[in-house]
Amino acid sequence: MSWEENVRKVVPYTPGEQPKIQNIIKLNTNENPYPPAPAVAEALKNMDVDKFRKYPDPTCSILVDAIAKFYNVSSKNVFVGVGSDDVLADAFLTFFNSDKPVFFPDITYSFYDVWANLYRIPFKQMPLAEDFTINKEDYFAENGGVVIANPNAPTGVELPLKDIEEIVQNNRDVVVIVDEAYIDFGGESALPLIDKYDNLLVVQTFSKSRSMAGMRIGYAFGNEKLIKYLSDVKYSINSYTMNTTTLELGTLAISDRYYFDKTRNMVIDTRERVKKELKNLGFEFADSKTNFIFAKHPKKSGKEIFANLRSRGIIVRRFDLPRIDEYLRISIGTDEEMDTLIRALKEII
């Protein structure tokens, strides 16, 4: 008998490429093209490094309280983790423990099936329609939980809030997770529903609209009891999940509402302009409510366009998967970066 027989073997999630080369236009991992709030840079310059001798606050209270204040909820309704991936992983481990399958779409954030396999959670992937929309009735059947990214990734399509509520209403005996990583770019959040439904967990992140993907800050909202169960699991894995620097800088970032609104609106404006440019070039795509556009061209393969862009120093994301292998996910960069992209696409097409 070999020790390998007792190893938990999984196929890991494949993150977007983080190229080491310089002078490229990086439009492949949906990072914000603008820097974090100005107070973040200022605080980093003046940070008291003597604080690093001590463990950080395990309750993350300064950040939790700041998030609660920004969204006008109780701190008891807020959970934080090391990026929304950490929050979601804890949620899978906490809430999905029956022998019934967890439901999520067949085309969505590809970490969901990885966590399900890692934690030995049965799951069923519900096919999206041809236009990449979710059929809400698919989620009314008996299940062990529901996970919906809204707006969805990599498609960018939003499910209306009334449909989200119907899914929650039809699943009162399980936890429904709504993953809102991209909600700030035009979607309608399910956050107001947490007071009405004790089985709803709404997950968000600092990685996209708050320009802090490198700091790894995720958070969730839910009923007080739901948050307590989630926290109990978190503290059973690691009691000091967020470092002192992250807590302080994250608190400053979420406190600057003006800068948050300014930069996310800049991304939205650029996205809407680029949609028009892509349509003029013949690209096809669903309406995006995110900081990316998921597009294909009827006359050029996704693989060919991807390679041609890369040869010009422009990196986008392509998924070599059934149903979506002809699509490219194009993150929204600065206006200058997107102008360069459009010029390149005109030459390629």
Secondary structure, DSSP 8 states (H G I E B T S, - for coil): --GGGGS--------------SS-EE-SS---SS---HHHHHHHHT--GGGGGS---TT-HHHHHHHHHHHT--GGGEEEESHHHHHHHHHHHHH--SSS-EEEESSS-TTHHHHHHHTT--EEEE---TTS---GGGGSS--SEEEEESS-TTT-----HHHHHHHHHTTTTS-EEEE-TTGGGT---SGGGGGT-TTEEEEEESSSTTS-GGG--EEEEE-HHHHHHHHHHHHHH-S--S-HHHHHHHHHHHH-HHHHHHHHHHHHHHHHHHHHHHHHTT-EE----SSEEEEE-SSS-HHHHHHHHHHTTEE-EE--STTTTT-EEEE---HHHHHHHHHHHHHH-
